[in-house]
Amino acid sequence: MVPQPRSADRELTTTDWLNAGGHMSLRVLRPGLHTVIVEVTGEIDLSTARRLDEVLQARIRSQVDEVVIDLSAVTFFSVAGLNSLLRAQLLADTAGAHLTVDAGQSRAVRRLFTLLPTDFDGVSNVRPVR
């Protein structure tokens, strides 16, 4: 049974399209009381990373134990996006939450993770791009 979104979550489950050279949509799911999944679709670049930061920080600060960032539908992933994930990891460590990054089959995400290896706790599905 999935709990109904709280009012703060309801605002974040809508799709936010950001312009300035690209677009990104975010969807926040709560499959459990202390678990949050942030699904990201589209492009994570300098113009959209700030919104990703805001959503991740708000979710991590909402006293969750597990945060999953699903990047499987990301089509462009810049260093600004990587910095957002690194900030989220630091915040999760401070809050005592476990952060998992799921690259899925996103070629853009896997490429950057291959070029710039990270020490994320729980990075999943990252394989070298051929």
C-alpha positions in Angstrom: 0.0 0.0 0.0 1.5 3.3 -1.1 0.7 6.2 1.3 -1.1 9.2 -0.1 1.3 12.1 -0.9 1.4 14.8 1.8 0.7 18.3 0.6 4.4 19.1 0.2 4.8 16.0 -1.9 1.8 16.7 -4.1 3.4 19.9 -5.3 6.5 18.0 -6.4 4.8 15.1 -8.1 3.7 17.5 -10.9 5.9 17.8 -13.9 8.1 20.9 -14.0 9.3 21.9 -17.4 12.3 24.2 -17.3 13.4 26.1 -20.3 16.7 28.0 -20.9 18.1 25.6 -23.5 16.6 22.4 -22.2 13.9 20.7 -20.2 13.7 18.4 -17.3 10.8 16.8 -15.4 10.8 15.5 -11.9 8.4 13.2 -10.2 8.6 12.3 -6.5 7.2 9.0 -5.3 6.8 7.7 -1.7 6.6 3.9 -1.9 7.1 3.7 1.9 6.8 5.9 4.9 10.6 6.6 5.0 11.5 6.1 1.3 11.5 8.6 -1.5 12.1 8.0 -5.2 13.0 11.0 -7.3 12.5 10.2 -11.0 14.3 12.6 -13.4 13.4 12.8 -17.1 15.1 14.9 -19.8 18.2 17.1 -19.5 20.2 17.9 -16.4 22.4 20.8 -17.2 23.4 24.2 -15.7 19.9 25.6 -16.2 18.0 22.6 -14.7 20.4 21.4 -11.9 19.3 24.1 -9.5 15.7 22.7 -9.5 17.1 19.2 -9.0 19.1 20.5 -6.0 15.9 22.0 -4.5 13.9 18.8 -4.8 16.6 16.6 -3.5 17.4 18.8 -0.6 13.7 19.1 0.4 13.2 15.3 0.2 16.4 14.5 2.1 15.5 17.0 4.8 12.0 15.5 5.2 13.5 12.8 7.5 13.6 9.8 5.2 15.8 6.8 5.5 16.2 5.9 1.8 16.4 8.2 -1.2 16.6 6.7 -4.7 17.4 9.0 -7.6 16.2 7.3 -10.8 18.2 8.8 -13.8 17.2 6.1 -16.3 15.2 8.5 -18.5 17.9 11.3 -18.5 19.0 12.2 -22.1 21.7 14.7 -21.2 23.8 14.8 -18.0 26.4 17.5 -17.4 28.8 18.1 -14.6 26.3 20.4 -13.0 24.0 17.3 -12.6 26.9 15.4 -11.1 27.5 18.2 -8.6 23.8 18.0 -7.6 24.2 14.4 -6.9 27.4 15.0 -4.9 25.6 17.6 -2.8 22.7 15.3 -2.2 25.1 12.5 -1.1 26.8 14.9 1.4 23.4 16.0 2.7 22.1 12.4 3.0 25.3 11.4 4.9 24.7 14.2 7.3 21.0 13.3 7.7 21.8 9.6 8.2 19.9 8.6 5.0 21.0 6.1 2.4 21.2 7.5 -1.2 21.0 5.3 -4.2 21.6 6.6 -7.8 20.1 4.4 -10.5 21.6 5.2 -13.9 19.5 2.6 -15.6 20.1 2.5 -19.3 20.8 6.2 -19.6 23.8 6.5 -22.0 24.4 10.1 -21.0 24.6 9.3 -17.2 26.7 6.2 -17.7 29.1 8.1 -19.9 29.7 10.8 -17.3 30.0 8.2 -14.5 32.6 6.3 -16.6 34.6 9.5 -17.4 34.4 10.9 -13.8 34.2 7.9 -11.4 32.4 8.8 -8.1 32.2 7.3 -4.7 28.4 7.3 -4.4 27.2 4.8 -2.0 24.9 2.6 -4.0 25.4 3.7 -7.6 23.6 1.0 -9.5 23.6 -0.1 -13.2 26.7 1.8 -14.2 28.7 0.0 -16.9 31.3 1.4 -19.3 29.8 2.8 -22.4 30.9 1.1 -25.6 
